[in-house]
Amino acid sequence: MKALYKKEAKPGIWMTHDAPVPAIGANDVLIKIKKTSVCGTDIHIYKWDAWSQRNVPLGLITGHEYVAWSTRLAARLLALSLGTGFRARASYVRNLPQLPQRAQAFVHSAEGHCVNQPGAFAEYLCLPAANAIKIPDGVSDDFAAIFDPFGNAVHTALSFNLVGEDVLITGAGPIGIMACAVCAFAGARHIVITDVNDYRLDLAKKMGATCTVNVAKQSLATVMSELKMGEGFDVGWRCPATGCIPLHDRSDAAGRKNRHAGILPPIWASIGARLFSRPDHQGIYGREMFETWYKMIVMVQSGLDLSPLITHHFPIDEYQTAFETMASGQSGKVILEWS
């Protein structure tokens, strides 16, 4: 089968046409990939940075954001009807009791992505049937392909009550941008997002941010004054984003009212304590299976629109251009079409 993999210990990603179709076990399902999305983690692997060199084995088929059609179930699972409209989307999150024990041995990125097992940049993928989520007709394939990072945004944003609250999001990467949409959907008042990338900040505005702040050009304190927020933010999150200024660098401007801090990935939890004077701060990792998936589906069915974030589509044979586009920072989510 056709697949993208990490062939050499240097920047780049390579295509093969000779990868074997995965064999399925007694409790597995074989799925045919329809669309994949390029993630920031994929860009780390593409650039072959120090983290990738430590964690990603050479020869690995990468990719973890996808939507697929089921094609074959193991014999023990044939009672589960495939159906004509069955689209699967799933992800491992470690240390959750409802997942297979072997999931806990996987290596994950900061956002909860498995990065040392065969991935979805291929025509076929094998996964435990228990991890497959049926995507209803009200959710498009494009949206389903980015449910993995959307899950990060939903899990992060809904960690605290948002009704009527003022929210600060630092980092206008795709997760931070989608968090804006979730906050608006959940009833937040002011949704302020900061970054140094104007392209991404413009996308955040389209996705529900009430105010965007390029911290290389603007003062967060000035923006807060304009919004008449003398006491600071109620809720704040630090989301992954290339080039964003760390959360603690704005501690003087954030005010003294702040009560809640969510940090994705959780290693930033100590920084939350420095920013928020009396916070309920917590590190947030990945997403909750399967509760987060159900919430995502219902929100999309109820009108939450992810389409402004999906800025580029490429056929799989143009994967090099797709990776370069995502790495440039001048894109939202980039979708690769496999069929």
ZANU-718977 format. One line per 3 residues: number of its first residue (from 1); their letters; for each residue x, y, z of C-alpha. Coordinates in nm, 4 decimals. Example, Ala and Ser with C-alpha at 12.3 -4.5 7.8 and 13.67 -1.06 7.14 Angstrom:
% residues 2
1	AS	1.2300/-0.4500/0.7800 | 1.3670/-0.1060/0.7140
END
This chain:
% residues 339
1	MKA	0.0000/0.0000/0.0000 | 0.0955/0.3674/-0.0314 | 0.2208/0.5320/0.2906
4	LYK	0.4264/0.8215/0.4261 | 0.7070/0.7269/0.6619 | 1.0211/0.8536/0.8315
7	KEA	1.2848/0.6936/0.6135 | 1.6009/0.8768/0.7190 | 1.7382/1.0573/1.0238
10	KPG	1.7107/1.4025/0.8706 | 1.4396/1.6559/0.7853 | 1.1741/1.5274/0.5491
13	IWM	0.9012/1.2722/0.4995 | 0.9063/0.9983/0.2364 | 0.6463/0.8052/0.0390
16	THD	0.6511/0.4330/-0.0241 | 0.4193/0.2267/-0.2437 | 0.5287/-0.1032/-0.0920
19	APV	0.4183/-0.0885/0.2716 | 0.2368/-0.4067/0.3790 | -0.1343/-0.3851/0.4551
22	PAI	-0.1638/-0.4301/0.8352 | -0.2762/-0.7683/0.9666 | -0.5678/-0.7541/1.2089
25	GAN	-0.5941/-0.9329/1.5401 | -0.8913/-1.0947/1.7099 | -1.0360/-0.7663/1.8348
28	DVL	-0.9260/-0.5319/1.5579 | -1.0760/-0.3516/1.2632 | -0.9009/-0.2694/0.9358
31	IKI	-0.9941/0.0757/0.8102 | -0.9328/0.2463/0.4760 | -0.8052/0.6008/0.5219
34	KKT	-1.0086/0.8664/0.3447 | -0.8606/1.1939/0.4735 | -0.5746/1.2834/0.7050
37	SVC	-0.4785/1.6136/0.8627 | -0.1248/1.7384/0.9197 | -0.0584/1.8114/1.2864
40	GTD	0.2066/2.0163/1.4628 | 0.3474/1.6883/1.5918 | 0.3873/1.5729/1.2316
43	IHI	0.5836/1.8912/1.1608 | 0.8165/1.8156/1.4538 | 0.8770/1.4728/1.2999
46	YKW	0.9152/1.6257/0.9537 | 1.1791/1.8692/1.0825 | 1.3456/1.5889/1.2822
49	DAW	1.3964/1.8010/1.5920 | 1.5493/1.6787/1.9173 | 1.2176/1.5501/2.0550
52	SQR	1.1507/1.3481/1.7386 | 1.5002/1.2015/1.7406 | 1.4414/1.0722/2.0952
55	NVP	1.0940/0.9301/2.0423 | 1.0227/0.8399/1.6804 | 1.1771/0.5228/1.5346
58	LGL	1.3046/0.5368/1.1776 | 1.0862/0.3510/0.9311 | 0.7684/0.4477/1.1166
61	ITG	0.4524/0.5300/0.9213 | 0.3396/0.8509/1.0883 | 0.0112/1.0426/1.1171
64	HEY	-0.2700/1.0367/1.3716 | -0.5450/1.2752/1.2534 | -0.7770/1.0942/1.0147
67	VAW	-1.1184/0.9769/0.9081 | -1.1614/0.6357/0.7482 | -1.4075/0.3778/0.6206
70	STR	-1.4145/0.0402/0.7899 | -1.3322/-0.2471/0.5551 | -1.2819/-0.5641/0.7557
73	LAA	-1.3428/-0.6799/1.1117 | -1.1863/-0.9749/1.2861 | -1.3975/-1.2897/1.2968
76	RLL	-1.4970/-1.2398/1.6603 | -1.6360/-0.8976/1.5753 | -1.8440/-0.9755/1.2703
79	ALS	-2.1581/-0.9175/1.4762 | -2.0704/-0.5477/1.4573 | -2.2254/-0.4502/1.1245
82	LGT	-1.9942/-0.2512/0.9023 | -2.2718/-0.0652/0.7236 | -2.2261/0.1657/0.4265
85	GFR	-2.1810/0.4845/0.6246 | -1.9465/0.3706/0.8966 | -1.6583/0.6119/0.9352
88	ARA	-1.4076/0.5517/1.2099 | -1.2048/0.7991/1.4079 | -1.0158/0.7021/1.7193
91	SYV	-0.7150/0.7842/1.9303 | -0.5289/0.6393/2.2240 | -0.5004/0.8326/2.5470
94	RNL	-0.2845/0.6699/2.8083 | -0.3715/0.5738/3.1652 | -0.7476/0.5586/3.1141
97	PQL	-0.9053/0.2384/3.2477 | -1.1433/0.1901/2.9559 | -0.8570/0.1464/2.7090
100	PQR	-0.6570/-0.1690/2.6356 | -0.3662/-0.2182/2.8734 | -0.1157/-0.2149/2.5877
103	AQA	-0.2110/0.1453/2.5101 | -0.0283/0.2509/2.8251 | 0.3066/0.1456/2.6763
106	FVH	0.2773/0.3824/2.3823 | 0.4833/0.7000/2.3545 | 0.2739/1.0142/2.3185
109	SAE	0.3368/1.3722/2.2234 | 0.2419/1.6544/2.4584 | -0.1075/1.6705/2.3097
112	GHC	-0.1720/1.2998/2.3614 | -0.0769/1.1641/2.0183 | 0.0755/0.8190/1.9877
115	VNQ	0.4039/0.8608/1.7995 | 0.5810/0.5234/1.8188 | 0.3180/0.2977/1.6586
118	PGA	0.2146/0.2694/1.2911 | 0.0019/0.5689/1.1992 | -0.2634/0.6902/0.9592
121	FAE	-0.0556/0.8334/0.6733 | -0.1302/0.5173/0.4793 | -0.4063/0.3633/0.2727
124	YLC	-0.5000/0.1251/0.5537 | -0.4701/0.1235/0.9315 | -0.5430/-0.1437/1.1922
127	LPA	-0.6815/-0.0438/1.5310 | -0.8741/-0.2040/1.8187 | -1.2426/-0.2070/1.7278
130	ANA	-1.3242/-0.0751/2.0747 | -1.1409/0.2463/1.9847 | -1.3413/0.3177/1.6708
133	IKI	-1.5992/0.5938/1.6842 | -1.8894/0.5927/1.4413 | -1.9206/0.9353/1.2829
136	PDG	-2.2845/1.0322/1.2180 | -2.4015/1.1789/0.8901 | -2.4239/1.5295/1.0383
139	VSD	-2.0439/1.5479/1.0710 | -1.8427/1.6032/0.7515 | -1.5326/1.4029/0.6679
142	DFA	-1.3228/1.7208/0.6895 | -1.4443/1.7866/1.0424 | -1.3978/1.4233/1.1462
145	AIF	-1.0386/1.4317/1.0172 | -0.9512/1.7032/1.2704 | -1.1418/1.5605/1.5650
148	DPF	-0.8112/1.4628/1.7295 | -0.6929/1.8242/1.7882 | -1.0541/1.9379/1.8295
151	GNA	-1.0658/1.6923/2.1191 | -0.7733/1.8737/2.2813 | -0.9581/2.2037/2.2451
154	VHT	-1.2845/2.0660/2.3829 | -1.1188/1.8885/2.6757 | -0.9205/2.2014/2.7599
157	ALS	-1.2001/2.4548/2.7181 | -1.4643/2.2570/2.9049 | -1.2407/2.1886/3.2046
160	FNL	-1.3980/2.4943/3.3689 | -1.7381/2.6620/3.3669 | -1.7376/2.9242/3.0913
163	VGE	-2.0800/3.0877/3.1100 | -2.0299/3.4648/3.1305 | -1.6567/3.4297/3.1960
166	DVL	-1.3650/3.6243/3.0465 | -1.1112/3.3902/2.8878 | -0.7458/3.4337/2.7903
169	ITG	-0.5946/3.1854/2.5446 | -0.2225/3.2128/2.4772 | -0.1219/3.0440/2.1543
172	AGP	-0.3186/3.0691/1.8288 | -0.2251/2.7307/1.6965 | -0.5108/2.5141/1.5680
175	IGI	-0.5978/2.3937/1.9193 | -0.6083/2.7458/2.0598 | -0.8163/2.8631/1.7643
178	MAC	-1.0658/2.5810/1.8096 | -1.0782/2.6568/2.1819 | -1.2100/3.0017/2.0854
181	AVC	-1.4994/2.8373/1.9043 | -1.5755/2.6109/2.1997 | -1.5649/2.9039/2.4443
184	AFA	-1.8059/3.1041/2.2293 | -2.0334/2.8014/2.1949 | -2.0295/2.7491/2.5728
187	GAR	-2.1248/3.1081/2.6566 | -1.8018/3.2893/2.7476 | -1.8079/3.6704/2.7369
190	HIV	-1.4686/3.8075/2.6308 | -1.2491/3.5531/2.4493 | -0.9002/3.7016/2.4074
193	ITD	-0.6303/3.5075/2.2238 | -0.2646/3.6056/2.1938 | 0.0135/3.5077/1.9553
196	VND	0.2708/3.6654/1.7221 | 0.1272/3.5151/1.4024 | -0.1258/3.7522/1.2416
199	YRL	-0.2502/3.4865/0.9972 | -0.3458/3.2537/1.2805 | -0.4942/3.5395/1.4830
202	DLA	-0.7195/3.6268/1.1878 | -0.8393/3.2658/1.1831 | -0.9108/3.2863/1.5557
205	KKM	-1.1283/3.5918/1.4941 | -1.3302/3.3943/1.2400 | -1.3645/3.1107/1.4921
208	GAT	-1.5155/3.3122/1.7752 | -1.2404/3.5161/1.9424 | -1.3811/3.8516/2.0510
211	CTV	-1.0337/4.0060/2.0593 | -0.6984/3.9018/1.9114 | -0.3690/4.0365/2.0423
214	NVA	-0.0338/4.0207/1.8652 | 0.1852/4.0512/2.1728 | 0.4818/4.1610/1.9595
217	KQS	0.2846/4.4700/1.8606 | 0.0203/4.5259/2.1267 | 0.0000/4.5405/2.5035
220	LAT	-0.2346/4.2933/2.6652 | -0.2859/4.5411/2.9483 | -0.4066/4.8028/2.6999
223	VMS	-0.6503/4.5592/2.5433 | -0.7844/4.4632/2.8858 | -0.8369/4.8308/2.9648
226	ELK	-1.0283/4.8794/2.6402 | -1.2496/4.5857/2.7343 | -1.2993/4.7363/3.0832
229	MGE	-1.1473/4.4297/3.2471 | -0.9877/4.5936/3.5485 | -0.9739/4.2739/3.7542
232	GFD	-0.8297/4.0379/3.4944 | -0.9450/3.7123/3.3362 | -1.1559/3.4434/3.4961
235	VGW	-1.0068/3.1560/3.2958 | -0.6792/3.1197/3.1095 | -0.5228/2.8508/2.8952
238	RCP	-0.1857/2.8029/2.7429 | -0.2240/2.6055/2.4183 | 0.0611/2.4821/2.1953
241	ATG	0.1601/2.7316/1.9265 | 0.4812/2.7991/1.7410 | 0.6285/3.1326/1.8379
244	CIP	0.3829/3.2299/2.1105 | 0.5227/3.4151/2.4110 | 0.4973/3.1978/2.7257
247	LHD	0.2097/3.2540/2.9616 | 0.4192/3.3789/3.2520 | 0.5646/3.6626/3.0438
250	RSD	0.2277/3.8386/3.0692 | 0.1730/3.7935/3.4427 | 0.1820/4.1645/3.5183
253	AAG	-0.0944/4.2378/3.2687 | -0.3234/3.9513/3.3562 | -0.4635/4.1053/3.6706
256	RKN	-0.5503/3.9573/4.0075 | -0.8981/3.8188/3.9603 | -0.7939/3.5020/3.7750
259	RHA	-0.9311/3.1844/3.9244 | -0.8694/2.9041/3.6739 | -0.5719/2.8051/3.4578
262	GIL	-0.5535/2.5176/3.2133 | -0.2162/2.4224/3.0700 | -0.1775/2.2034/2.7600
265	PPI	0.0626/2.0189/2.7834 | 0.0629/1.9650/3.1626 | 0.4315/2.0462/3.2129
268	WAS	0.3175/2.4100/3.2079 | 0.1086/2.3695/3.5230 | 0.3777/2.5326/3.7372
271	IGA	0.3687/2.8364/3.5109 | -0.0044/2.8666/3.5706 | 0.0656/2.9174/3.9396
274	RLF	0.2904/3.2118/3.8552 | 0.0299/3.3776/3.6369 | -0.2762/3.3267/3.8522
277	SRP	-0.2694/3.4544/4.2079 | -0.5283/3.2122/4.3514 | -0.5950/2.9726/4.0672
280	DHQ	-0.7478/2.6356/4.0245 | -0.4762/2.5383/3.7806 | -0.4396/2.2013/3.6158
283	GIY	-0.2372/2.0326/3.3486 | -0.4473/1.9007/3.0611 | -0.3417/1.6042/2.8528
286	GRE	-0.5022/1.4831/2.5326 | -0.8734/1.4193/2.5487 | -1.1101/1.1875/2.7371
289	MFE	-1.2258/0.8778/2.5566 | -1.4998/0.8533/2.4936 | -1.6778/1.1406/2.6626
292	TWY	-1.4907/1.4091/2.4675 | -1.5792/1.2460/2.1347 | -1.9498/1.2499/2.2140
295	KMI	-1.9346/1.6169/2.3121 | -1.7530/1.7047/1.9891 | -2.0099/1.5272/1.7745
298	VMV	-2.3032/1.6943/1.9479 | -2.1468/2.0407/1.9287 | -2.0817/2.0069/1.5550
301	QSG	-2.4304/1.8714/1.4986 | -2.5639/2.1707/1.6937 | -2.3902/2.4240/1.4739
304	LDL	-2.0301/2.4693/1.5890 | -1.8488/2.5400/1.2615 | -1.4879/2.4282/1.2153
307	SPL	-1.4693/2.5135/0.8456 | -1.2801/2.8487/0.8778 | -0.9871/2.6591/1.0302
310	ITH	-0.9542/2.4161/0.7370 | -0.7625/2.6290/0.4893 | -0.5939/2.3838/0.2512
313	HFP	-0.6654/2.0535/0.0766 | -0.4052/1.8509/-0.1156 | -0.4147/1.5128/-0.2889
316	IDE	-0.1821/1.2730/-0.1124 | 0.0720/1.2806/-0.3950 | 0.1272/1.6499/-0.3125
319	YQT	0.2209/1.5662/0.0470 | 0.5465/1.7626/0.0266 | 0.3607/2.0852/-0.0489
322	AFE	0.1118/2.0060/0.2267 | 0.3864/1.9681/0.4881 | 0.5618/2.2832/0.3719
325	TMA	0.2339/2.4749/0.3902 | 0.1673/2.3596/0.7451 | 0.5264/2.4304/0.8517
328	SGQ	0.5069/2.7854/0.7137 | 0.2586/2.8970/0.9789 | 0.0455/3.0512/0.7040
331	SGK	-0.2313/2.7957/0.7242 | -0.4930/2.6529/0.9486 | -0.5489/2.2800/0.9242
334	VIL	-0.4155/2.1102/0.6097 | -0.6098/1.8101/0.4797 | -0.4569/1.5310/0.2692
337	EWS	-0.7007/1.3460/0.0440 | -0.6326/0.9712/0.0159 | -0.9316/0.8786/-0.1999
END
